[in-house]
Amino acid sequence: MGESAVFPGRPMSQKRRFHIILVKPTRYDDDGYPVHWLHSSLPSNSLACMYGIALDCRDRQVLGPDVEIVVEAIDENNRRLDSATLLRQLEANGEGCLLALVGVQSNQFPRAIDIARPFTDRGLPVCMGGYHVSGVVSMFPEPTPELREAMDSGISLFAGEAENGRFDIVVRDAFDGTLKPMYDYGDDLPGLDGQPLPYVSPELVKRNLVSVSSIDLGRGCPFNCSFCCIINVQGRKSRYRSADDLEAVVRRNHRDDVKNMFITDDNFARNKNWEPLLDRLIALRAEGLQMSYIIQVDTLCHRIPNFIEKCVAAGVDQVFIGLENINPDNLASMNKKQNRIHEYREMLLAWKRHPVIIWGAYILGFPNDTRESILRDVEVIKRELPIDLLNISILTPLPGSEDHKTLVEQGAWIDPDLNKYDLAHRVTHHPTMSDEELDRVYEEAWDNYYTFEHKTTVLRRMFALGSDKRLKTTERLTAFGVFTRQHGMRSYDMGLVRLPGRRDRRPGMPLENPLVYYPRYLLHNAKAVVVILYEYWRLRRQMLRIERDPLRGSYSDAAIVPPSESEMDDLDLFQGTRGGKEVVLKVRQRRQRQSAATGS
């Protein structure tokens, strides 16, 4: 049979086997432990895309008919990678492997390096791709120190996207032991039509809190927001999958009893094929393939004729909208010109005419921000905007963004610990607030939004507007308001129960005594679960009280009354900031010019 090229001295199997191990790394928490959940909230679409591509490599036998390719996908958010056991098995069987670290974000980069170490120490091939590698390579002419260190340790870097046969090259090179230090396809982004489809296997779905898969129907963004790295990774030119691709994934999900799908396009409203895609979903629903969809859209989507109506008819019941901020000065500073606060209420209420849950993204930490202005803005959002869930983040110069490049070129201080680049940690100094004050107000903003009183208000609005998403809304409010607080992780990437990781503590931090670590771990989970279940029961009981109230349909507040001309004089959204007042003046001047031009 000969000997294995990977493990010399070990016999080869009769038909050689080569493993492609796809790992989506997690990040470390503030105590240095990997964040593993018993069940996590959302699947990784990067992992799903790479799973589909790797399975396609297997099916096409890219290593030849005499080599069996075995593909395994691991999401570290909900599963610990047991490297020691895996490596022992491979060595015992004389089988080779490629460890592919996929979709690695900046905050996951340190963990990815640590996952790779046992493999590179044995001379096994490791390749890493994702937003950090692709973003940094796109913005700087030479590899930055952390990328250079990764290559020096034996990790091959992949910049760009792996479709169009590019992953074939990596797999062959790994099998032959000739991986290159860098594969750079960042300037040659492939089309998506006809490419392997993302795949979230039933095994991966079972590890989510809800039955959900994912697909990206388009990549690229036409906007130019300075804080965003998508435009520098996926490009400004949009590329699309077809309606046939979408149907194939929906039918597969339906066979696998998957009832929800996250369409991960950064802005589905700017997908030029949105209408035929939605028409196909509508036709599938008529056929009996009932699924619910989460999409991401911009703040101008309500201007597209029939867009919202067709989204709802297709099964969209959750939308993520990047409001980012309600201060026009802050929006202008990030080049977010497409966000117009005078249209926020009109846009949100256009969605709220339908049973849709709205996630709003809000960023704090702009140069103009103060603790007082941030807390004021949160109260304005609570009173005057019909948002259900608010995902609050700290303005972060993510590697791959224009903001990050500018700070590096200026020589400004930015935190060298990439693990903190998760939008929930401060990584720069604020010009007016102290580090401690910014950290504190971030927590205050979350807690002030998710008070029991405001969660009750969200439920009252839901019933008043005729929505039937009572349980889903209650569950999401509990998740964002309670899960994140109990586990000390303010993120949509959450879970109910943490898995242990004592032996995987971040290098440089001491390995804790198991008699200390495990009692604390068990006590933390027990307390978190008890509090979460109690708060869910409490909110659900409140929801049922509102549902039984015969006057529930008559509830009204400033957030859900129809937009009017007078609101620009009455609402703090417009009158609470200098920029807001300037917006009102400009809007009225423009309307006066339009009236004069039409003679009305």
C-alpha positions as CSV (number, residue, x, y, z in Angstrom):
1,M,0.0,0.0,0.0
2,G,2.9,2.4,0.5
3,E,3.4,5.0,3.1
4,S,1.5,8.2,3.8
5,A,3.1,11.4,2.6
6,V,1.6,13.2,5.6
7,F,2.5,10.7,8.3
8,P,5.7,8.9,7.2
9,G,5.9,5.3,8.3
10,R,2.2,4.9,8.5
11,P,0.4,2.6,6.0
12,M,-2.0,4.2,3.5
13,S,-5.6,3.0,3.3
14,Q,-6.3,1.0,0.1
15,K,-8.2,4.0,-1.2
16,R,-6.5,7.0,0.2
17,R,-8.6,9.4,2.3
18,F,-8.0,13.1,2.6
19,H,-9.9,15.2,5.1
20,I,-11.1,18.8,4.5
21,I,-11.8,20.1,8.0
22,L,-13.7,23.4,7.8
23,V,-13.7,25.4,11.0
24,K,-15.4,28.6,11.7
25,P,-13.5,29.9,14.8
26,T,-15.1,31.5,17.8
27,R,-13.6,34.3,19.9
28,Y,-12.3,34.4,23.5
29,D,-14.4,36.0,26.2
30,D,-12.8,38.6,28.6
31,D,-11.5,35.8,30.8
32,G,-9.7,34.1,27.9
33,Y,-12.1,31.2,27.4
34,P,-13.5,30.3,24.0
35,V,-17.1,31.2,23.5
36,H,-18.9,27.9,22.9
37,W,-22.7,27.6,23.3
38,L,-24.8,24.5,23.7
39,H,-26.9,26.0,20.9
40,S,-26.0,29.2,19.1
41,S,-28.3,31.8,17.6
42,L,-27.4,32.0,13.8
43,P,-25.5,29.9,11.4
44,S,-22.3,31.1,9.7
45,N,-23.0,31.7,6.1
46,S,-19.2,31.8,5.4
47,L,-19.1,28.2,6.7
48,A,-22.2,27.3,4.7
49,C,-20.6,28.6,1.5
50,M,-17.3,26.8,2.1
51,Y,-19.2,23.6,3.0
52,G,-21.0,23.7,-0.4
53,I,-17.7,24.4,-2.2
54,A,-15.8,21.6,-0.4
55,L,-18.6,19.1,-1.1
56,D,-18.5,20.1,-4.7
57,C,-14.7,19.4,-4.7
58,R,-15.5,16.0,-3.2
59,D,-18.1,15.2,-5.8
60,R,-15.9,16.2,-8.7
61,Q,-13.0,14.2,-7.3
62,V,-10.5,17.1,-7.6
63,L,-7.8,14.8,-6.2
64,G,-8.5,12.0,-8.6
65,P,-10.6,8.9,-8.5
66,D,-8.2,7.1,-6.2
67,V,-8.5,9.6,-3.3
68,E,-11.7,9.8,-1.2
69,I,-12.3,13.3,0.1
70,V,-14.0,13.5,3.5
71,V,-15.6,16.9,4.4
72,E,-16.4,18.0,8.0
73,A,-17.8,21.4,9.0
74,I,-17.4,22.7,12.6
75,D,-18.9,25.9,13.9
76,E,-16.9,26.7,17.1
77,N,-19.8,28.8,18.4
78,N,-21.6,25.6,19.2
79,R,-19.0,22.8,19.1
80,R,-15.5,22.5,20.5
81,L,-12.9,21.2,18.1
82,D,-11.0,18.3,19.8
83,S,-7.8,18.7,17.9
84,A,-5.8,16.1,19.9
85,T,-8.3,13.3,19.2
86,L,-8.7,14.3,15.6
87,L,-4.9,14.3,15.0
88,R,-4.5,10.9,16.7
89,Q,-7.1,9.4,14.5
90,L,-5.6,10.8,11.3
91,E,-2.1,9.6,12.3
92,A,-3.3,6.2,13.2
93,N,-5.1,5.8,9.9
94,G,-2.3,7.3,7.8
95,E,-4.7,9.9,6.4
96,G,-4.0,13.5,5.4
97,C,-6.0,16.6,6.0
98,L,-6.4,20.3,5.2
99,L,-7.5,22.5,8.1
100,A,-9.4,25.4,6.5
101,L,-10.2,28.2,8.9
102,V,-13.2,30.0,7.2
103,G,-14.9,33.3,7.6
104,V,-12.4,34.5,10.2
105,Q,-13.3,37.9,11.5
106,S,-10.8,40.2,13.2
107,N,-12.1,39.2,16.7
108,Q,-11.7,35.6,15.8
109,F,-8.2,35.9,14.4
110,P,-6.4,35.1,17.7
111,R,-8.5,32.1,18.3
112,A,-7.9,30.9,14.7
113,I,-4.1,31.1,15.2
114,D,-4.4,29.0,18.3
115,I,-6.6,26.4,16.5
116,A,-4.0,26.1,13.8
117,R,-1.0,25.6,16.1
118,P,-1.3,21.8,16.7
119,F,-1.7,21.3,13.0
120,T,1.2,23.5,11.9
121,D,3.4,22.0,14.6
122,R,3.0,18.7,12.9
123,G,3.6,20.1,9.4
124,L,0.0,19.7,8.3
125,P,-1.5,22.2,5.8
126,V,-3.6,25.0,7.2
127,C,-5.3,27.8,5.2
128,M,-7.1,30.8,6.6
129,G,-9.6,33.1,4.9
130,G,-12.3,35.5,5.8
131,Y,-13.0,39.2,6.5
132,H,-9.8,39.9,8.4
133,V,-7.4,38.5,5.9
134,S,-9.3,39.8,2.8
135,G,-9.9,43.2,4.4
136,V,-6.4,43.8,5.5
137,V,-4.9,42.6,2.2
138,S,-7.2,44.9,0.3
139,M,-6.2,48.0,2.3
140,F,-2.4,47.7,2.7
141,P,0.3,47.0,0.2
142,E,2.2,44.6,2.4
143,P,1.0,42.0,5.0
144,T,0.5,43.5,8.4
145,P,2.5,42.1,11.3
146,E,-0.2,39.6,12.4
147,L,-0.6,38.3,8.9
148,R,3.2,38.0,8.5
149,E,3.4,36.1,11.8
150,A,0.6,33.8,10.7
151,M,2.5,33.0,7.4
152,D,5.7,32.5,9.3
153,S,4.1,30.0,11.5
154,G,3.1,27.9,8.5
155,I,-0.5,29.2,7.9
156,S,-1.4,29.9,4.3
157,L,-3.6,32.9,3.8
158,F,-6.5,33.2,1.3
159,A,-7.8,36.7,0.3
160,G,-10.9,37.0,-1.8
161,E,-13.6,34.4,-2.5
162,A,-13.2,30.7,-3.0
163,E,-15.7,30.0,-5.8
164,N,-14.9,29.6,-9.5
165,G,-12.5,26.7,-8.8
166,R,-10.1,28.6,-6.5
167,F,-10.6,26.2,-3.6
168,D,-9.7,23.3,-5.9
169,I,-6.2,24.8,-6.2
170,V,-5.8,25.1,-2.4
171,V,-7.0,21.5,-1.9
172,R,-4.6,20.1,-4.5
173,D,-1.7,22.1,-3.1
174,A,-2.5,21.0,0.4
175,F,-2.6,17.3,-0.8
176,D,0.7,17.7,-2.6
177,G,2.3,19.5,0.4
178,T,2.9,22.7,-1.7
179,L,0.6,25.3,-0.1
180,K,1.6,28.8,-1.0
181,P,2.0,31.4,1.8
182,M,-0.7,33.6,0.1
183,Y,-3.5,33.1,-2.3
184,D,-4.7,36.6,-3.3
185,Y,-7.9,36.7,-5.4
186,G,-9.2,40.0,-3.8
187,D,-9.0,41.9,-7.1
188,D,-10.8,39.1,-9.1
189,L,-14.2,38.6,-7.5
190,P,-16.2,35.8,-9.2
191,G,-19.8,35.7,-10.4
192,L,-22.2,33.7,-8.3
193,D,-24.6,32.2,-10.8
194,G,-24.0,28.5,-11.2
195,Q,-21.5,28.3,-8.3
196,P,-21.9,25.7,-5.5
197,L,-24.7,26.6,-3.1
198,P,-24.3,27.3,0.6
199,Y,-25.1,24.2,2.7
200,V,-26.1,24.2,6.3
201,S,-26.3,20.4,7.1
202,P,-29.0,19.1,9.4
203,E,-26.3,18.4,12.0
204,L,-25.3,22.1,12.0
205,V,-29.0,23.2,12.1
206,K,-29.6,21.1,15.2
207,R,-26.9,23.1,17.0
208,N,-28.8,26.4,16.5
209,L,-31.4,27.7,19.0
210,V,-34.0,27.7,16.2
211,S,-34.1,25.7,12.9
212,V,-32.4,28.2,10.6
213,S,-30.1,28.0,7.5
214,S,-28.6,30.7,5.4
215,I,-27.8,31.9,1.8
216,D,-26.2,34.9,0.3
217,L,-28.2,35.9,-2.9
218,G,-25.9,38.8,-3.6
219,R,-22.5,40.2,-2.6
220,G,-21.1,43.7,-2.9
221,C,-22.5,47.1,-1.8
222,P,-22.9,50.3,-3.8
223,F,-22.5,52.5,-0.7
224,N,-19.3,54.0,0.7
225,C,-19.7,53.9,4.5
226,S,-16.3,54.5,6.1
227,F,-16.8,52.1,9.0
228,C,-17.6,49.2,6.8
229,C,-15.2,46.6,5.4
230,I,-17.8,44.8,3.1
231,I,-17.1,47.2,0.2
232,N,-13.4,46.4,0.5
233,V,-13.9,42.7,0.7
234,Q,-16.9,42.0,-1.5
235,G,-16.5,45.0,-3.7
236,R,-18.9,47.8,-4.8
237,K,-20.0,45.9,-7.9
238,S,-22.9,43.6,-7.0
239,R,-23.0,39.9,-8.0
240,Y,-26.0,37.6,-7.7
241,R,-27.3,34.1,-7.4
242,S,-30.3,33.1,-9.5
243,A,-33.9,32.3,-8.5
244,D,-33.2,28.7,-9.5
245,D,-30.3,28.7,-6.9
246,L,-32.7,30.1,-4.3
247,E,-35.4,27.5,-5.1
248,A,-32.9,24.6,-4.8
249,V,-31.8,25.8,-1.3
250,V,-35.4,26.3,-0.2
251,R,-36.4,22.8,-1.4
252,R,-33.4,21.2,0.3
253,N,-34.3,23.1,3.5
254,H,-37.9,21.9,3.3
255,R,-36.7,18.3,2.9
256,D,-34.5,18.7,6.0
257,D,-37.4,20.3,8.0
258,V,-35.6,23.6,8.2
259,K,-38.3,26.3,8.6
260,N,-36.3,29.6,8.7
261,M,-33.6,31.1,6.5
262,F,-31.3,34.1,6.9
263,I,-30.7,35.8,3.6
264,T,-27.4,37.4,4.5
265,D,-27.0,40.0,1.7
266,D,-25.8,43.1,3.4
267,N,-28.6,45.0,1.6
268,F,-31.2,42.8,-0.1
269,A,-33.1,45.9,-1.3
270,R,-30.2,46.7,-3.6
271,N,-30.1,43.2,-5.2
272,K,-31.3,44.0,-8.8
273,N,-33.0,40.7,-8.9
274,W,-35.0,41.1,-5.8
275,E,-38.4,40.9,-7.6
276,P,-37.9,37.6,-9.4
277,L,-36.3,36.2,-6.3
278,L,-39.3,37.2,-4.2
279,D,-41.7,36.0,-6.9
280,R,-40.1,32.6,-6.8
281,L,-40.5,32.4,-3.0
282,I,-44.1,33.5,-3.3
283,A,-44.7,30.7,-5.8
284,L,-43.0,28.2,-3.5
285,R,-45.2,29.2,-0.6
286,A,-48.3,28.7,-2.8
287,E,-46.9,25.2,-3.5
288,G,-46.8,24.6,0.3
289,L,-43.2,25.3,1.1
290,Q,-43.8,27.6,4.0
291,M,-40.7,29.2,5.4
292,S,-39.8,32.4,7.2
293,Y,-37.0,34.7,6.2
294,I,-34.7,37.2,7.8
295,I,-33.3,39.9,5.5
296,Q,-31.1,43.0,5.8
297,V,-32.2,46.2,4.1
298,D,-31.3,49.9,4.0
299,T,-33.3,52.9,5.2
300,L,-34.6,53.8,1.7
301,C,-36.1,50.4,0.8
302,H,-39.6,51.7,1.3
303,R,-39.2,53.9,-1.8
304,I,-39.0,50.8,-4.0
305,P,-42.5,50.1,-5.4
306,N,-44.0,46.8,-4.1
307,F,-40.7,45.8,-2.4
308,I,-42.0,45.6,1.2
309,E,-45.3,44.0,0.1
310,K,-43.6,41.3,-1.9
311,C,-41.1,40.6,0.9
312,V,-44.0,40.0,3.3
313,A,-45.8,37.8,0.7
314,A,-42.7,35.8,0.3
315,G,-42.5,35.0,4.0
316,V,-40.1,37.7,5.3
317,D,-41.0,38.3,9.0
318,Q,-37.8,39.8,10.4
319,V,-35.8,42.7,8.9
320,F,-32.4,44.0,10.1
321,I,-32.1,47.8,9.3
322,G,-28.9,49.7,9.8
323,L,-30.1,53.0,11.3
324,E,-26.6,53.4,12.8
325,N,-27.5,56.6,14.5
326,I,-30.3,59.3,14.7
327,N,-27.9,62.3,14.8
328,P,-27.3,63.5,11.2
329,D,-23.9,64.9,12.2
330,N,-22.8,61.4,13.2
331,L,-24.3,59.8,10.0
332,A,-22.4,62.4,7.9
333,S,-19.1,61.6,9.7
334,M,-19.3,57.9,8.6
335,N,-20.3,58.9,5.1
336,K,-23.7,57.3,5.6
337,K,-25.5,59.7,3.3
338,Q,-28.2,57.3,2.4
339,N,-29.6,57.4,5.9
340,R,-32.1,60.3,6.2
341,I,-33.7,60.7,9.6
342,H,-36.7,62.5,8.2
343,E,-37.7,59.3,6.5
344,Y,-37.0,56.9,9.4
345,R,-40.5,56.8,10.7
346,E,-42.1,56.6,7.3
347,M,-39.8,53.6,6.4
348,L,-40.3,51.8,9.7
349,L,-44.1,52.2,9.7
350,A,-44.2,51.0,6.1
351,W,-42.8,47.7,7.4
352,K,-45.0,47.8,10.5
353,R,-48.1,47.8,8.4
354,H,-47.3,44.1,8.2
355,P,-46.4,41.5,10.9
356,V,-42.7,42.0,10.8
357,I,-40.1,42.2,13.6
358,I,-37.6,45.0,13.1
359,W,-34.0,44.8,14.3
360,G,-32.4,48.2,14.3
361,A,-28.6,48.6,14.4
362,Y,-27.3,51.6,16.4
363,I,-23.7,52.7,16.8
364,L,-22.4,54.8,19.7
365,G,-19.0,56.4,20.3
366,F,-18.9,59.0,17.6
367,P,-16.7,62.1,18.2
368,N,-19.8,64.2,18.9
369,D,-21.2,61.7,21.4
370,T,-21.4,62.3,25.1
371,R,-22.9,60.1,27.8
372,E,-25.8,62.4,28.0
373,S,-26.4,62.5,24.2
374,I,-26.2,58.7,23.9
375,L,-28.7,58.1,26.7
376,R,-31.0,60.8,25.2
377,D,-30.9,59.2,21.8
378,V,-31.8,55.8,23.2
379,E,-34.8,57.3,24.9
380,V,-35.8,59.1,21.7
381,I,-35.6,55.8,19.8
382,K,-37.8,54.1,22.5
383,R,-40.4,56.9,22.3
384,E,-40.5,57.8,18.7
385,L,-39.4,54.9,16.5
386,P,-41.3,51.6,16.1
387,I,-38.3,49.4,16.5
388,D,-38.6,46.1,18.3
389,L,-35.0,45.0,18.8
390,L,-32.0,47.4,19.1
391,N,-28.6,46.0,18.5
392,I,-26.2,48.5,20.0
393,S,-22.5,48.5,19.1
394,I,-19.4,50.7,19.7
395,L,-17.9,52.5,16.7
396,T,-15.0,50.2,15.8
397,P,-12.3,50.8,13.2
398,L,-12.5,47.2,11.8
399,P,-9.5,46.1,9.8
400,G,-10.5,46.3,6.2
401,S,-12.4,49.5,6.6
402,E,-11.4,53.0,5.6
403,D,-11.6,54.1,9.3
404,H,-9.0,51.6,10.3
405,K,-6.6,52.5,7.5
406,T,-6.9,56.2,8.3
407,L,-6.1,55.6,12.0
408,V,-3.1,53.4,11.1
409,E,-1.7,56.0,8.7
410,Q,-2.2,58.7,11.3
411,G,-0.3,56.7,13.9
412,A,-3.3,56.9,16.3
413,W,-3.6,54.4,19.2
414,I,-5.8,51.4,18.4
415,D,-5.9,48.4,20.7
416,P,-3.5,45.7,19.4
417,D,-5.7,42.9,20.7
418,L,-7.8,41.8,17.8
419,N,-10.0,39.7,20.1
420,K,-11.7,42.9,21.2
421,Y,-12.8,43.9,17.6
422,D,-16.3,42.5,18.1
423,L,-18.2,45.8,18.2
424,A,-18.8,45.4,21.9
425,H,-15.3,46.6,23.2
426,R,-13.8,50.0,22.9
427,V,-10.6,49.8,20.9
428,T,-9.8,53.5,20.5
429,H,-9.8,56.5,22.8
430,H,-12.8,58.8,22.5
431,P,-12.0,62.6,22.2
432,T,-14.2,63.7,25.1
433,M,-15.3,60.6,27.1
434,S,-12.9,58.6,29.2
435,D,-12.4,55.0,28.4
436,E,-14.3,54.0,31.6
437,E,-17.2,56.4,30.7
438,L,-17.6,55.0,27.2
439,D,-17.5,51.4,28.5
440,R,-20.1,52.3,31.1
441,V,-22.5,54.1,28.8
442,Y,-22.4,51.2,26.4
443,E,-23.8,48.9,29.1
444,E,-26.3,51.6,30.2
445,A,-27.6,52.0,26.7
446,W,-28.4,48.3,26.4
447,D,-30.0,48.2,29.9
448,N,-32.0,51.3,29.3
449,Y,-33.5,50.1,26.1
450,Y,-34.4,46.6,27.3
451,T,-36.2,47.6,30.5
452,F,-39.3,45.5,31.3
453,E,-41.4,48.6,30.7
454,H,-40.1,49.2,27.2
455,K,-40.4,45.5,26.3
456,T,-44.0,45.8,27.4
457,T,-44.4,48.8,25.1
458,V,-43.0,46.9,22.2
459,L,-45.6,44.2,22.8
460,R,-48.4,46.7,23.1
461,R,-47.4,48.2,19.7
462,M,-47.3,44.8,18.2
463,F,-50.9,44.0,19.1
464,A,-52.1,47.5,18.3
465,L,-50.6,47.2,14.8
466,G,-52.2,43.7,14.3
467,S,-49.1,41.6,14.3
468,D,-49.3,37.9,15.0
469,K,-45.7,37.6,16.0
470,R,-46.4,37.4,19.7
471,L,-44.2,34.5,20.7
472,K,-41.4,35.3,18.3
473,T,-41.4,38.9,19.5
474,T,-41.4,37.8,23.2
475,E,-38.6,35.3,22.6
476,R,-36.4,37.9,20.7
477,L,-36.9,40.5,23.4
478,T,-35.9,38.0,26.0
479,A,-32.8,36.9,24.0
480,F,-31.5,40.5,23.4
481,G,-32.5,41.9,26.7
482,V,-31.7,39.0,29.1
483,F,-29.4,36.4,27.4
484,T,-26.9,39.1,26.5
485,R,-26.9,40.6,30.0
486,Q,-26.7,37.3,31.9
487,H,-23.7,36.1,29.9
488,G,-22.0,39.5,29.6
489,M,-21.9,39.4,25.8
490,R,-23.8,42.1,24.0
491,S,-24.3,40.5,20.6
492,Y,-26.8,38.9,18.3
493,D,-24.4,36.0,18.3
494,M,-25.7,34.5,21.6
495,G,-26.8,31.3,23.3
496,L,-28.6,30.0,26.3
497,V,-26.0,27.8,27.9
498,R,-22.2,28.1,27.7
499,L,-20.1,25.0,27.1
500,P,-16.9,24.6,29.1
501,G,-13.5,25.4,27.7
502,R,-11.1,25.2,30.7
503,R,-8.3,23.5,28.7
504,D,-8.6,25.9,25.8
505,R,-7.9,29.1,27.7
506,R,-6.1,31.7,25.7
507,P,-2.3,31.2,25.7
508,G,-0.5,33.3,28.3
509,M,-3.4,33.0,30.8
510,P,-3.1,30.4,33.5
511,L,-4.9,27.1,33.4
512,E,-7.4,27.2,36.3
513,N,-7.8,24.5,38.9
514,P,-10.8,22.3,37.9
515,L,-12.1,22.5,41.4
516,V,-12.3,26.3,41.0
517,Y,-13.3,26.5,37.3
518,Y,-16.1,23.9,37.1
519,P,-18.1,25.0,40.2
520,R,-18.0,28.6,38.9
521,Y,-18.9,27.5,35.4
522,L,-21.9,25.4,36.6
523,L,-23.1,28.2,39.0
524,H,-22.9,30.7,36.2
525,N,-24.9,28.6,33.8
526,A,-27.5,27.7,36.4
527,K,-28.0,31.3,37.4
528,A,-28.2,32.4,33.8
529,V,-30.8,29.8,32.9
530,V,-32.9,30.5,35.9
531,V,-32.9,34.2,35.3
532,I,-33.6,33.8,31.6
533,L,-36.5,31.4,32.1
534,Y,-38.0,33.6,34.8
535,E,-37.7,36.8,32.7
536,Y,-39.2,35.0,29.7
537,W,-42.1,33.7,31.8
538,R,-42.6,37.2,33.2
539,L,-42.7,38.8,29.7
540,R,-44.8,36.0,28.2
541,R,-47.3,36.5,31.0
542,Q,-47.4,40.2,30.3
543,M,-47.9,39.4,26.6
544,L,-50.9,37.2,27.4
545,R,-52.4,39.9,29.6
546,I,-52.2,42.4,26.7
547,E,-53.6,39.8,24.3
548,R,-56.7,39.4,26.5
549,D,-57.2,43.1,26.8
550,P,-60.3,44.0,24.6
551,L,-58.8,47.5,24.2
552,R,-55.4,46.3,23.0
553,G,-56.1,47.6,19.4
554,S,-56.7,51.1,20.6
555,Y,-53.2,51.6,22.1
556,S,-51.2,54.4,20.5
557,D,-48.0,56.3,21.1
558,A,-45.7,58.7,19.2
559,A,-43.8,55.8,17.5
560,I,-46.8,54.3,15.8
561,V,-49.0,57.3,14.8
562,P,-48.9,58.0,11.1
563,P,-46.1,60.5,10.0
564,S,-47.2,64.1,9.7
565,E,-45.7,67.4,8.7
566,S,-46.2,68.8,12.2
567,E,-44.0,66.0,13.8
568,M,-40.9,67.8,12.6
569,D,-41.8,70.5,15.1
570,D,-42.9,68.2,17.9
571,L,-40.6,65.1,18.0
572,D,-37.1,65.1,19.7
573,L,-35.9,63.0,16.7
574,F,-35.9,66.3,14.7
575,Q,-35.6,68.9,17.4
576,G,-33.1,67.3,19.8
577,T,-29.9,67.9,17.8
578,R,-28.4,70.7,15.8
579,G,-28.2,68.4,12.8
580,G,-31.8,67.4,13.2
581,K,-33.0,71.0,13.1
582,E,-30.9,71.5,10.0
583,V,-32.5,68.5,8.3
584,V,-35.9,70.0,9.0
585,L,-34.9,73.3,7.5
586,K,-33.5,71.7,4.4
587,V,-36.5,69.4,3.9
588,R,-38.9,72.4,4.1
589,Q,-36.8,74.5,1.8
590,R,-36.7,71.7,-0.8
591,R,-40.5,71.2,-0.5
592,Q,-41.0,75.0,-1.0
593,R,-38.9,74.9,-4.1
594,Q,-40.8,71.9,-5.5
595,S,-44.1,73.6,-4.8
596,A,-42.9,76.8,-6.5
597,A,-41.7,74.8,-9.5
598,T,-45.0,73.1,-9.9
599,G,-47.0,76.2,-9.2
600,S,-49.0,74.6,-6.4
